[in-house]
Amino acid sequence: MPPPLELPTLQNWSCHNCGGCCRQHAIEITAAERHRINSQNWIGEPGIAPGRPLIVRLGLPGSQRYRLGHQADGACIFLDERGLCRIHAKFGEQAKPLACRIYPYAFHPAGKKITVSLRFSCPSVAANRGSPVTSQQQELKALERLVVPEGAERIPPPEISPGERLEWLDTLKIVEQLDEFLAFGPGGVATRLVRALKFVDLLSQSRFEKIRGNRLDEFLEVISEAAAGEAPHDLATVSEPSSTGRMQFRLLCAQYARRDTFNDRQAGWRSRWNLLLSALRFTRGTGLTPQLHAELAQVPFSDLERPFGPKEETAEEMLIRYLRVKIQGLHFCGPAYYNVPLTEGFQSLALVVPVVLWLARWLAVGQGHTSLENDDVARALSLADHHHGYSPAFGQRGFRSRVRLLARLDDIVRLIAWYNR
């Protein structure tokens, strides 16, 4: 019997045919999907751009992979002028590549169950538009059977911190406690997140050899109270981020802001040289921001540091929902997030909030806004979550070292407070 699904009860989603996923993601396909698409006789079909490949080969001979081709503007080769998929229209949904059918869902084994998360790179997910995810149990079970491997219940839980691991039941108690910090804490997303970070900091200093079961329950209650006591009650009293922290944070934001999905159009020494120049400008943090893609205009770095005032209530709700969906779905640690320990993965997830607020400021200033509007935050969240947990660079040593450095300097809390102004 397949394991039960645990669905995010606070999330809605239905596809609204915006075509965004077909424009911003590189869709890798299997050899069987490549054969099926090639057998569908698309050459010469109206609307298919002549001279552009339907499928692009990746990797070296012997380890080749494949992805769908793109139109000249970066859209999927099969996206039509109405924002719909030609494969779906002609042969039905089941003929589409599995990656397209799954999006924006993600399935993560959690012992005797499978948790479900969603990607907020989809605007409808960010806006919470559509049917409750809990009403889609049947469709999600069908997808689960296609993507979750046999024996998933034997996948071990993530480490809590390096060298510290608990059984699934106890690991999930920690996950539930993190979710409670975001769901029921006082104040807005920034205040709740800072308290959760204090809790995670205490976790990272703990050893669990003899802490299991009921003893873990007691331990979590104690450090939860300690975290609430240590966390600042007024974020206005938190000091500014350090100069090192600000520089590392700007470079982090640059990684989230890049749009490098379509490597075939960006390859070459000129592109690499431009990326190097952009990195140098982000390191200095003076003058104008580089224009990494069309949505982000060149604006003064200094304009992104001034207070923008309180966020709209819908933006607060969206950021809290984002964090809770990722936490409930285990979409922040272990196999779902570059196999990093729970504490480090949560620190990376927490950093998404100041990154989103920084990118939202960039969008707002570029459009002449003097405060953050809900659309600025929603668009920034979609930009950031396009990469988070999916860009290979985010699992590499450089990115992980940057997160650990910001945590060690206690700059994650300072960044959250600073960009919440």
WOQUINOR-V958533 format. One record per pair of residues at least 6 apart in sequence whose C-alpha atoms are under 6 Angstrom apart, sorted by the first residue. I is the first residue (numbers start at 0). J is the second residue. D is the distance in Angstrom with one decimal. If there is no record, write none. Layout:
i=[I/I]
j=[J/J]
d=[D/D]
//
This chain:
i=[2/3/4/4/4/5/6/10/11/11/11/11/11/11/12/12/12/12/13/13/18/21/21/22/25/26/26/27/27/28/28/52/53/53/54/54/54/55/55/55/56/56/57/57/57/68/69/69/70/77/77/78/103/103/104/104/105/105/105/106/106/107/107/108/110/110/111/114/115/116/116/119/119/119/120/120/120/156/157/157/158/158/159/159/160/160/160/178/180/181/184/188/193/194/194/194/197/198/198/199/234/239/240/240/240/244/246/249/250/252/255/257/277/284/285/286/287/287/287/287/288/288/288/289/290/290/295/296/303/306/307/307/308/314/331/332/332/332/332/333/336/337/353/353/355/355/358/359/359/359/405]
j=[112/112/112/113/114/114/115/132/127/128/129/130/131/132/124/128/129/130/129/130/82/74/75/74/260/66/67/65/66/65/66/68/67/68/66/67/68/65/66/68/64/65/63/64/65/76/75/76/76/84/85/84/117/118/116/117/115/116/117/114/115/113/114/151/152/167/152/328/328/324/328/125/381/384/381/384/385/167/333/340/164/340/340/341/203/340/342/323/195/191/191/319/412/226/227/230/226/223/226/342/416/413/410/413/414/410/282/281/281/354/383/291/289/300/300/299/297/298/299/300/297/298/300/297/296/297/362/365/360/420/370/420/420/373/344/339/340/341/344/339/388/394/415/418/379/380/379/375/376/379/411]
d=[5.0/5.1/5.9/4.9/5.8/4.7/5.4/6.0/5.0/5.7/5.3/5.1/4.1/5.2/5.6/5.3/4.3/5.4/4.3/5.9/4.7/5.9/5.4/4.2/5.9/5.3/5.7/5.6/3.9/5.5/5.3/5.6/6.0/4.8/5.7/4.6/4.8/5.6/5.4/5.7/5.9/4.7/5.6/4.9/5.6/5.4/4.5/4.5/5.1/5.7/5.3/4.9/5.3/5.1/5.8/4.5/5.7/5.1/5.8/5.9/4.8/5.5/5.2/6.0/4.7/5.8/5.5/4.9/5.1/6.0/4.6/5.2/5.4/5.7/3.9/5.2/4.8/5.6/4.5/5.8/4.5/4.6/5.3/4.8/5.6/5.2/5.8/5.8/5.8/5.5/5.4/5.7/5.9/5.9/5.8/5.4/5.0/6.0/4.9/5.8/5.6/5.9/5.6/5.1/5.8/5.9/5.6/5.8/5.9/5.7/5.3/5.8/5.8/6.0/5.7/5.5/5.7/5.1/4.3/5.8/5.1/5.5/5.9/5.9/5.7/5.4/6.0/5.3/5.8/4.9/5.0/6.0/5.6/5.4/5.1/5.3/5.8/5.1/4.8/5.3/5.3/5.3/5.2/5.9/5.2/5.5/5.4/4.9/5.0/5.1/5.8]
//
